[in-house]
Amino acid sequence: MFVLLAAASPAASQVTSREIAETADISGVTASPDGKWIAYRIERPSTLTNRIDVDWYLVAADGRTSPRRLGRTGTALWNDAGVVEPGEAKWTPDSKQIVVRALVDGRIALWSSPVDGSGFRQLAAGDGDIEAYAFDSSGLLVMRMGPSRDLIARTEEAEREAGILVDGQSDLAQPLFRGALINGRAASQRFSNDWFDRAPLLASAPRAFTARSPQGMERPATASEEALLAPPPNPVALLTSDLPAILRAALEDRGVCKTKVGCAAELPRLSWVLPMDNGNSVVALHDADYRQTLLRWTAKPGRLTKLIASDGLLAGSQKYFIPCTAAGTALFCVEAASALPPRLVRIGADGSRQVIDSPNPNPDHDGLLAETIVWQVSGSRASGVLIRPKIPGRLPLFVTYYTCAGYLRGGVGNEWPLRALAAHGIAALCINAVPGDTEKDARYRRGLEAIEAATKLLSDRGIVDASRVGMGGLSFGSEVTMWATTHSDALKAVSIASVQMEPAYYWFNARPGRETFADNIRKVWGAGSPDDTPDAWKELSPALNIDRIRAPILMQFPEQEARLSIELISRLATSRKGEAHIFPYAPHIKVEPRQKLAAYERNLDWFRYWLKGEIDPAPDKAGQYQRWAKLLPAATPGSTTRNQRSTSPISINRK
């Protein structure tokens, strides 16, 4: 079965690597206490400055006026995995000012702006970074401050001079001295648990809690005031069982899945719930393709009615589980779909949609189609989004596998410029991971089946050339990519961005204090140590199966993960089957705009070369083609004569 679920629509104009890398996002949507105003933040990556600048805006909740820019508040923060932290704004109880936490001039402080747009002014700062803040109903400001930046720096230096004890918190794959970018500076970090979460030095040190009155008087905060800073429940973990009984029953009667995993593909899932006045709520559901529908819950008489549906996300940010914001009876949501870059919309009580701010170029006629497709894999539903140019003939195919939510830039982690690939005549398919058994290698086998079935169906339709298929992935997606590479001859070129399973990966991490690591390896992959279970590692490790690899492999790893795959890197290099590029300071997901652009450009060149035989004639790229020509599969790149071309089949020649 092969079904088109959405009408083909023109893709947005981001069809070059640079344009995709500089796509703006929206977050921090917050309503004033009086319901008259909405504040929100736009994050703008710049490959020129290598920053992600953040700007705050204000708009009247009635939607009758244009947004007003309040000002720029430094650069974005990101977590240890490389995910940009969403904007956070708090309103003063009188609705006259917003207060934001911002990284400016190397420190995280609080900045405030009146609603008249006269500009941000520093409200509170200290020797340490302000980590959390809140207002009580009287206007009292409560803050939590971390250790002083000077103390952190001196502690890092003291460790360097004395030698660092290797224990369960030490990440031996990462430089132990200032090997990460944290809050705008090179800093040391350690594992914060038994898996791979990380935290800065002194993350567990005591914090200072301060209360400031509206008149500016400061004192230590009381225990009840400190409680205002307690983190809310993790929204991604929301289940129907967390809801009031009558609402829970109404949703489950509609077939909403009760869990987060193991849901049948046809069942809707719970995204988020937003309380409204009089006990009413707005409930967001999403399907297996991450398309969201909003329902209005009327507590009396206890009825669910459809408010609006989207071809993609309707949420508070690019995360499907973050709620929209209510102002009166209206909702303000970030909307994004496969061919629609993020924009802020106002949804009226009648379900009407009004675009408030669209910071990215609007969809135009760049000659690309975005289609949601569905097919069957061993009796299970599989789905994904196909982006391709409007040109005749069979196209090479690039595949990435994991999740395909919202606006598609480069798959999970945003490593592969899907629209740029399509603009250069390579169909790009993002596949949502097929749900099912998670034991041992079942996930990988199911992924390979989905890739092969999709390729066959697209080939049967005359869209793609099944002899020219490439694949790339990050994290779990990279694991599926390498499984497909070692268990199939379907792929002609491969690119991965994450560590792979191999003996070095195990021994970098298995030691006292990291017992959960070994437990997870045993539970998830069914392997003990490489010494005790060599057969299991032989099956799991691409590095131990180099002889089964037929496709050239491009590796673009963060430095903190590259050493975990040193055997794979070296074996591929010595067998002339691939090359590696290492990104210093990069976390699991690359976040710096220039690193993102470099990964995009190299991936674009890689797949154009191997799937189409095309060479970009730019002089500074000559060296990479000389290297690639020496790789063993280089005898027949693509299925056409190798050409020096910098333009695409649809005449896209912008850099």
Secondary structure, 3 states (H helix, E strand, C coil): CCEECCCCEECCCCCCHHHHHCCCEEEEEEECCCCCEEEEEEEEEECCCCEEEEEEEEEECCCCCCCEEEEEEEECCECCCCCECCCCEEECCCCCEEEEEEEECCEEEEEEEECCCCCCEEEECCCEEEEEEEECCCCCEEEEEEEEHHHHHHHHHHHHHHCCCCCCCCCCCCCCCCCEEECCEEECEEECCCCCCEEECCCCCCCEEEEECCCCCEEECCHHHHHHHCCCCCHHHCCHHHCCHHHHHHHHHCCCCCCCCCCCCCCCEEEEEEECHHHCEEEEEECCCCCEEEEEEECCCCEEEEEEECCCEEECCCCCCCCCEEECCEEEEEEEECCEEEEEEEECCCCCEEEEECCCCCCCCCCEEEEEEEEEECCEEEEEEEEEECCCCCEEEEEEEECCCCCCCCCCCCCCCHHHHHHCCCEEEEEECCCCCCCCCHHHHHHHHHHHHHHHHHHHCCCEEEEEEEEEECCHHHHHHHHHHHHCCCCCEEEECCCCCCHHHHHHHCCCCCHHHHHHHHHHHCCCCCCCCHHHHHHHCHHHHHHHCCCCEEEEEEHHHHHHHHHHHHHHHHCCCEEEEEECCCCCCCCCHHHHHHHHHHHHHHHHHHHHCEECCCHHHHHHHHHHCCCHHHHCCCCCCCEECCCCCCCCCCC
